[in-house]
Amino acid sequence: MTDTDNRMTGAEIVLKALKDNGVEHIFGYPGGAVLPIYDEIFQQDDIQHILVRHEQGAGHAAEGYARSTGKVGVMLVTSGPGATNAVTPLQDALMDSVPLVCISGQVPTTLIGSDAFQECDTVGITRPCTKHNWLVKDVNELAGIIHEAFRIAQSGRPGPVVVDIPKDIQFATGTYTPRPETPVKSSYQPKVQGDLGAIQAAVELMASARRPILYTGGGVVNSGPEASRLLRELVELTNFPITSTLMGLGSYPASGKNWLGMLGMHGSYESNMAMHDCDVMVCIGARFDDRITGRVNAFSPNSRKIHIDIDPSSINKTVRVDLPIIGDVGSVLEDMVRLWRALPKKPEKAQTQEWWAQIESWRARKSFSYKNSSDVIMPQYALERLFEATKGKDTYITTEVGQHQMWAAQFFGFEQPNHWMTSGGLGTMGYGLPAALGVQVAHPEALVIDIAGDASIQMCIQEMSCAIQHNLPVKIFILNNQYMGMVRQWQQLLHGNRLSNSYTEAMPDFVKLAEAYGAVGLYCDDPKELDDKIEKMIAVDKPVIFDCRVANLANCFPMIPSGKAHNEMLLPDEATDEAVATAIDAKGRQLV
Amino acid sequence: MNAHQQPTGSAYFISPETEKVESHTLSILVSNEPGVLARVIGLFSGRGYNIESLTVSETEHEAHLSRITIVTRGTPHVLEQIKAQLERIVPVHRVVDLTVRARDLGQERPIEREVALIKVVGQGERRAETLRLADAFHAKVVDATVEHFILEITGKSSKIDQFVAVVKPLGLVEVCRTGIAAMNRGPQGM
């Protein structure tokens, strides 16, 4: 390349840098401060721009794209309101460790600080909700910053970054610097390889365990498909029982014989009891979130804990561990599997026999059971049928946030990583539909279903328009109980059944709504018709809104009430009105 | 492991620490770039940590490095988290807990010094008394008229606290303190 080839405008630099970082799709919404970049998008074909209907949708779509592919998701927004609307997905991506690059327009450098039209302090506002961010003040630094943005977003513990580009920088001519081929000298150098001594000690501790458990999380998925393969190998070798957080579902197959189901507040009885009673806990790429631990001081009181995490700040943050291993899950698991194989004396099968017998007795409680009905569709039944109908298909599931999300995690069996997209850390209602669009963009032939609630779906319903425009045949399966179900459940538990503002009055006719957008609407309120309607939904090659009317007052169990320990779960068969009303004490009531 | 802790009913926060709260001095080496101080301070306010003293200045011009010295309070567990969280900030190069390092080196505390400028206005015997005290505390007169003195004093924070207290009745008008600059004793660098 000659020097003149390297000279281009800031907007051209943006497009070239995106291409050089392997970007094929960006999700965005134009506006005054990004017009030069949109003009460049218009004049090229390598990168496809997906026009959303709200910047929040762009962010969640980029998240869905990233989580289903392992690639970096890219969003493009304008200054001011464009950037502030991006805050929710940025924080969402930060909490769930999703690699995201957000490019935002900014008012010209000469106007910064003057309260100009559509000006906001984007780097100031997004500082706490990104891994790192930049305000570009020199066009010659633009390419280097974008390359660094991609490196930071996807390395170490992945996360969102923002590159804020003033309009005059987009117009200015500067030099394009190519992507560095050798490792960059910078203060940011995440540690990938775990300490071998610590891994050896962990393997020895595991080999001595009588009541072991593997507690896995989103870190396994983030580490890539090889980490999931190694995890399966480790389970095969050790015959340890395995559970996972909401974020880690799919890294070990739900059909696997060692699978205990999801753990945590709405996790299975067997997984939570096993966490409580284990003697060796191996935490792999999870972070002892409060939804997982329940009351921290009663959390797994008699276990020795091993914690594998790429982020050193996750170690000892809420739960003290005995053996921390800082490194990438994939790399550490590789060493762990190798060292386990090299053990001079492997534990006898009998060593964990009693433990497995105990686990079987917990399993026999069938904590996800529910009372089915022939008159109304039970939400759990609807998901069981949906799962049945999608077996054997290349299915990706996204969710909104609430009861339907927990039921989806409980009743949908995930066999592979990267097929389950949900907002875990931030709990963002409105995540599911745009995330599904992002997934469908990345996997045009796949069956992409957003399992939704009637309240959540209305938070980003405008993206139906995006689905139609870009021919993204996502299926929105609404478990419609005409309540904000999880809010209502908590009001029943905590606030004397006073259902303040949790009933969704003036519900739209979802079938007509679908039709208004040019999509297909389906309605079902009869359990006998459910299978046929689901088949119909799957067969349609268009976006579908499926209004599945379910039992209005069904609640999500089992549940660890706030302020309780893992072994104080509320099971479905014990959840009488009285038990529900007294489940949470005065102190637990202050928690969320 | 956590069984020894007292039950609190909290599913959220770490149960009340039985560990004692300590004051530690942290040295943070950062790239001297826009916003880096905001990142560090934002971390403290966002996660509810305390700042008792904060000093920042460029220390290596060629390498574009600044050194931030923060005195913070917390239990050993919280202090460990603060260090780990600081190390996550992209332009942060190194974080050293000088208090922990001093202990490891068998020393009581790192060397900690502060500079203060102190303006005292007065006449007659009070002026003479001000100068006597300044002399006793090794404070220098850096500006004076017939009505006032500005005194410069260097030392541990406790020494400056004490000096401020004694000159207060003599016509103290204004105090400006730099915050703490700190370093570990011995030949090793940070």
Interface residues (C-beta under 8 A of the other chain):
Chain A: V123 G124 R127 P128 K131 H132 L135 I152 S186 S187 Y188 D290 T293 G294 R295 V296 N297 A298 F299 S300 P301 N302 S303 R304 K305 D311 P312 S313 I315 N316 K317 T318 V319 R320 V321 D322 S562 G563 K564 D585 A586 K587 G588 L591 V592
Chain B: M1 N2 A3 Q5 Q6 P7 T8 G9 S10 A11 Y12 F13 I14 S15 V30 S31 P34 G35 A38 R39 G42 G46 H77 E80 Q81 A84 Q85 E87 R88 V90 P91 V92 H93
